[in-house]
Amino acid sequence: MNVFLPSLPNMAAYFQVDYALMQLSVSLYLAFSAGLQIVIGPLSDRYGRRKVLLVAMGLFVLASLGTLLAPNAEVFLICRMAQAVVATAMALSRAIVRDMVDEARAASMIGYITMGMSIVPMLGPIIGGALDEAFGWHANFAMLLAAGILVMALTFFDLGETARTRPASLLTQMRDYPALFSSPRFWGYVMASSLASGVFFAYLGGAPFVGTEIYGLSPMWLGIYFAFTAVGYAAGNFISGRFSVRMGINRMILAGTLVTLGGLALLALLLALGLASGMVFFGCFAFVGVGNGMVLPNATAGMLSVRPHLAGTASGLGGAIMIGGGAALSALAGALLVPGSGAWPLVLIMLGSATASLVAILYVMHRARQLQQ
């Protein structure tokens, strides 16, 4: 997703286009990634995780080759959009885990997986910048091509089929979907995770403005301060991996939402008192990272467990809502932050999203008690 970000200026110069056009390689990728996850889940429930993943990785390899051979920016962007098919790996990795183990153990395993996924985005731009400086921007996509071939080979030789595929057609299978879509607990878990991640997406949309325009941070220091959230997220994932089985997923989600809300409330208080320096402002987002690291793996395991035979569909739909909703909150934060507005619009958006996430998990817990009774 972000390994080539340091190369965007060089890519714009190479293709002789505006920088804004090359930035579409990020936004279009996210849009197609969200849309594809809706389709990927049902396909994997019908045909199996392994087959769908192998086809997707094959398409990703071809798309990566296309980015290297693209003669102009338009062809490059088409191939870049096609690379979004690799979202299959993100969606199905969660479903594969749920296929293999029970709900609580799935939350633990997904916590460790997402801990790794939080480290890679920190390293990606560093690696991409070094490759660009040494070999040019093409090196980033050559690395993605090599990684795609490696994952496809690993899937082919090592991944067995974990789903219980059904001979029914997709239309027949879709008749089962109302059982998933009409489940209050499913939507409770989806909203808890989507609103928690929405806090982070709003932060991504607004924090660069706050850092540069309000606190006067240089790009280097802004990058360093962004690490607070990433480190917190890795810590939260580690906590999920260690304690989800012991505490249960609902209590872990509740604790994570309270940590997130507590960090944002502390930030709002310090802002109101005029005590929020740049380091304090960004440091408070370590709590957001920890909270998200506790919420997301457990909420994901919860949404996949409501109807285990539709785990792929649940994973794809939940991922699409998470990315789509997060992108909307990110855009909203960017629109409301204007010169003279201060940091309050961003803080209030995040407080509202975190509060709604807390309400969602409280509803899930209420619903669970009703079902037990």
C-alpha positions in Angstrom: 0.0 0.0 0.0 2.6 2.6 1.0 6.1 1.3 0.0 6.3 3.6 -3.0 5.0 6.8 -1.4 8.5 8.4 -1.3 8.8 7.7 -5.0 5.6 9.6 -6.0 7.5 12.8 -7.0 10.0 10.9 -9.1 7.1 8.8 -10.7 5.3 12.0 -11.6 8.5 13.4 -13.2 9.1 10.1 -15.1 5.6 10.0 -16.6 5.6 13.8 -17.0 2.3 14.3 -15.2 1.1 16.3 -12.2 1.8 15.0 -8.7 -2.0 15.0 -8.0 -2.5 12.4 -10.8 0.1 10.1 -9.4 -1.5 10.4 -5.9 -4.5 8.5 -7.4 -2.3 5.4 -7.2 -3.2 5.5 -3.5 -6.8 6.6 -3.4 -7.9 4.4 -6.4 -6.1 1.5 -4.8 -8.0 1.9 -1.5 -11.3 2.3 -3.4 -10.8 -0.9 -5.4 -9.6 -2.7 -2.3 -12.8 -1.9 -0.4 -15.0 -3.0 -3.3 -13.1 -6.2 -4.0 -13.5 -7.4 -0.4 -17.2 -7.6 -0.8 -16.8 -10.0 -3.7 -13.9 -12.0 -2.3 -15.7 -13.3 0.7 -18.6 -15.0 -1.0 -16.3 -16.5 -3.7 -14.0 -18.0 -1.0 -17.1 -19.4 0.9 -18.2 -21.0 -2.4 -14.9 -22.2 -4.0 -12.5 -22.3 -1.0 -9.9 -20.0 0.4 -6.9 -21.7 -1.3 -8.2 -21.5 -4.9 -9.4 -17.9 -4.6 -6.1 -16.8 -3.0 -4.0 -18.5 -5.7 -6.0 -16.9 -8.5 -5.7 -13.5 -6.7 -2.0 -13.7 -6.2 -1.5 -14.7 -9.9 -3.4 -11.6 -10.9 -1.4 -9.5 -8.5 1.8 -10.8 -10.1 0.6 -9.9 -13.6 -0.5 -6.4 -12.4 2.8 -5.8 -10.7 4.6 -6.8 -14.0 2.3 -4.3 -15.7 3.3 -1.4 -13.4 7.0 -2.1 -14.4 6.2 -2.1 -18.2 3.6 0.7 -18.3 4.4 3.1 -21.1 2.4 6.0 -19.6 0.7 7.1 -16.4 -2.8 5.9 -17.5 -1.6 2.3 -18.1 0.3 2.5 -14.8 -2.8 3.6 -12.8 -4.8 0.8 -14.4 -2.2 -1.8 -13.4 -2.0 -0.2 -9.9 -5.7 -0.5 -9.5 -5.5 -4.1 -10.5 -2.9 -4.6 -7.8 -5.7 -4.1 -5.3 -6.7 -7.7 -5.9 -4.0 -8.5 -3.2 -6.7 -7.4 -0.7 -7.8 -11.0 -1.0 -4.8 -12.0 1.2 -5.8 -9.5 3.8 -9.5 -10.5 3.9 -8.9 -14.3 3.7 -6.1 -14.5 6.2 -8.6 -13.6 8.9 -11.2 -16.1 7.5 -8.5 -18.9 7.4 -7.6 -18.3 11.0 -11.3 -18.5 12.0 -11.7 -21.7 9.9 -9.0 -23.4 12.0 -9.6 -22.3 15.6 -12.4 -21.2 17.9 -13.5 -17.6 18.5 -11.2 -16.7 21.4 -8.1 -18.4 19.9 -8.9 -16.7 16.5 -8.8 -13.3 18.2 -5.4 -14.1 19.8 -3.9 -15.3 16.4 -5.4 -12.3 14.5 -3.8 -10.1 17.2 -0.3 -11.4 16.4 -1.0 -11.2 12.6 -2.1 -7.6 12.8 0.9 -6.8 15.0 3.1 -7.8 12.1 0.8 -5.8 9.8 1.4 -2.7 11.9 5.1 -3.0 11.7 5.3 -3.3 7.9 3.7 0.1 7.1 6.3 1.7 9.4 9.1 0.1 7.5 7.6 0.3 4.0 8.3 3.9 3.1 11.9 3.6 4.6 12.6 0.6 2.3 10.9 2.2 -0.6 12.9 5.4 -0.3 16.1 3.5 -0.1 15.3 1.4 -3.1 14.3 4.5 -5.1 17.6 6.3 -4.2 19.6 3.2 -5.1 17.8 1.9 -8.2 14.9 4.2 -9.1 11.2 4.0 -8.5 10.8 0.8 -10.6 12.6 -1.1 -7.8 9.6 -0.7 -5.5 7.3 -2.5 -7.9 10.0 -5.1 -8.7 10.1 -5.9 -5.0 6.2 -6.2 -4.9 6.5 -8.5 -8.0 9.0 -10.7 -6.2 6.9 -10.7 -3.0 3.8 -11.7 -4.9 5.6 -14.6 -6.5 6.9 -15.7 -3.1 3.5 -15.6 -1.4 1.9 -17.4 -4.3 4.5 -20.2 -4.1 4.0 -20.4 -0.3 0.3 -20.6 -0.7 0.6 -23.3 -3.4 3.0 -25.5 -1.5 2.0 -24.9 2.1 -1.6 -23.7 2.5 -4.2 -26.5 2.7 -7.9 -25.8 2.2 -9.5 -24.6 5.4 -13.0 -23.8 4.3 -15.9 -26.2 4.2 -16.9 -25.4 0.6 -20.5 -26.0 -0.5 -21.6 -27.2 -3.9 -24.4 -24.6 -4.1 -24.3 -21.9 -6.7 -23.5 -18.3 -5.6 -27.2 -17.4 -6.1 -28.2 -20.2 -3.8 -25.5 -19.2 -1.3 -26.7 -15.6 -1.3 -30.0 -16.8 0.1 -28.1 -17.6 3.4 -26.8 -14.0 3.6 -29.9 -12.6 5.4 -29.0 -14.8 8.3 -25.7 -12.9 8.5 -27.0 -9.4 7.6 -30.0 -9.6 10.0 -27.8 -10.4 12.9 -27.6 -7.5 15.4 -24.3 -9.0 16.9 -22.7 -9.0 13.4 -23.4 -5.4 12.8 -22.4 -4.5 16.4 -19.0 -6.0 15.9 -18.7 -4.4 12.4 -19.6 -1.0 13.8 -17.3 -1.4 16.8 -14.3 -2.2 14.6 -15.2 0.3 11.8 -15.7 3.3 14.2 -12.6 2.4 16.2 -10.5 2.3 13.0 -12.4 5.5 11.9 -10.6 7.3 14.7 -7.3 6.2 13.2 -8.3 7.1 9.6 -9.5 10.6 10.8 -6.1 11.0 12.4 -4.3 10.1 9.2 -6.4 12.7 7.4 -6.0 15.5 9.8 -2.8 15.0 11.8 -0.4 16.1 9.0 -2.2 19.4 8.9 -2.1 19.8 12.6 1.5 18.9 12.8 2.7 21.3 10.1 0.3 24.2 10.3 -0.3 24.3 14.1 2.9 22.9 15.6 5.3 23.8 12.7 6.8 20.3 12.6 9.2 19.4 9.8 8.5 16.3 7.7 11.2 14.4 9.6 9.7 15.1 13.0 6.2 14.5 11.8 7.2 11.1 10.7 8.9 10.4 14.1 5.7 11.5 15.9 3.6 9.3 13.7 5.5 6.3 15.2 3.8 6.8 18.6 0.5 5.5 17.1 2.2 2.6 15.3 4.1 1.5 18.4 0.9 1.7 20.5 -1.0 -0.3 17.9 1.7 -3.1 18.0 1.4 -3.1 21.8 -2.4 -3.4 21.6 -2.1 -6.3 19.2 0.4 -8.0 21.6 -2.1 -7.6 24.4 -4.8 -9.1 22.3 -2.5 -12.1 21.4 -1.7 -12.7 25.1 -5.0 -12.1 26.8 -8.0 -12.5 24.4 -8.4 -16.2 25.2 -8.4 -15.4 29.0 -10.6 -12.3 28.9 -13.0 -13.1 26.1 -13.4 -11.0 23.0 -16.2 -8.7 24.2 -14.4 -7.7 27.4 -11.2 -7.1 25.3 -13.1 -4.9 22.9 -14.7 -2.9 25.7 -11.3 -2.4 27.3 -9.8 -1.2 24.0 -12.6 1.3 23.4 -12.2 2.7 26.9 -8.4 3.1 26.4 -9.0 4.9 23.1 -11.7 7.2 24.6 -9.5 7.8 27.6 -6.6 8.9 25.5 -8.7 11.3 23.4 -10.4 12.7 26.6 -7.0 13.4 28.0 -5.9 15.1 24.8 -9.1 17.3 24.8 -8.5 18.3 28.4 -4.9 19.3 27.7 -5.9 21.2 24.6 -8.5 23.1 26.6 -5.9 23.9 29.3 -3.4 25.1 26.6 -0.9 22.4 27.6 -0.8 20.3 24.4 2.6 20.7 22.7 3.3 18.8 19.5 4.8 15.9 21.5 1.9 15.8 23.9 -0.6 16.0 21.1 0.9 13.1 19.1 1.9 11.2 22.3 -1.8 10.9 23.3 -2.4 8.9 20.1 -0.3 6.1 21.5 -3.5 5.4 23.5 -5.5 5.3 20.3 -3.0 2.8 18.9 -3.2 0.6 21.9 -7.0 0.7 21.9 -7.3 -0.1 18.2 -4.8 -3.0 18.7 -7.2 -4.4 21.3 -10.4 -3.7 19.5 -9.8 -4.7 15.8 -8.5 -8.3 16.2 -11.3 -9.2 18.7 -14.1 -7.4 16.8 -12.9 -9.2 13.6 -13.0 -12.6 15.4 -16.5 -11.7 16.6 -17.9 -10.8 13.2 -16.5 -14.0 11.7 -18.0 -16.1 14.5 -21.6 -15.0 14.2 -22.1 -17.3 11.1 -18.8 -19.4 10.8 -20.0 -20.9 7.5 -20.0 -17.4 6.0 -16.7 -16.3 7.5 -15.3 -15.2 4.2 -18.3 -13.1 3.4 -18.3 -11.5 6.9 -14.5 -10.8 6.6 -14.9 -9.1 3.2 -18.0 -7.1 4.1 -16.5 -6.0 7.4 -13.2 -5.0 5.7 -15.0 -3.0 3.0 -17.1 -1.1 5.6 -14.0 -0.4 7.7 -12.0 1.0 4.8 -14.9 2.9 3.2 -16.0 4.4 6.5 -12.5 5.2 7.5 -11.9 7.0 4.1 -15.0 9.1 4.7 -13.9 10.2 8.1 -10.4 10.9 6.8 -11.9 13.1 4.1 -14.2 14.8 6.7 -11.2 15.6 8.9 -9.3 17.1 5.9 -12.3 19.2 4.9 -12.9 20.7 8.4 -9.3 21.5 9.2 -8.6 24.9 7.7 -6.3 27.7 8.7 -7.4 29.1 12.0 -9.6 26.1 13.0 -7.0 24.7 15.4 -7.0 21.0 16.2 -10.5 20.9 17.7 -12.4 19.7 14.6 -10.1 16.6 14.4 -10.3 15.9 18.1 -14.1 16.2 18.1 -14.5 13.9 15.1 -12.3 11.3 16.8 -14.1 11.6 20.2 -17.5 11.1 18.4 -16.3 8.0 16.5 -14.7 6.5 19.6 -17.9 7.1 21.7 -20.0 5.4 19.0 -17.6 2.4 19.0 -18.1 2.1 22.7 -21.9 2.2 22.3 -21.6 -0.5 19.6 -19.8 -3.0 21.8 -22.0 -2.3 24.8 -25.0 -3.2 22.5 -23.2 -6.4 21.5 -22.7 -7.3 25.2 -26.4 -6.5 25.9 -27.5 -8.7 23.0 -25.2 -11.6 24.1 -26.8 -11.5 27.6 -30.3 -11.6 26.0 -29.3 -14.6 23.9 -28.0 -16.4 27.0 -31.2 -15.7 28.9 
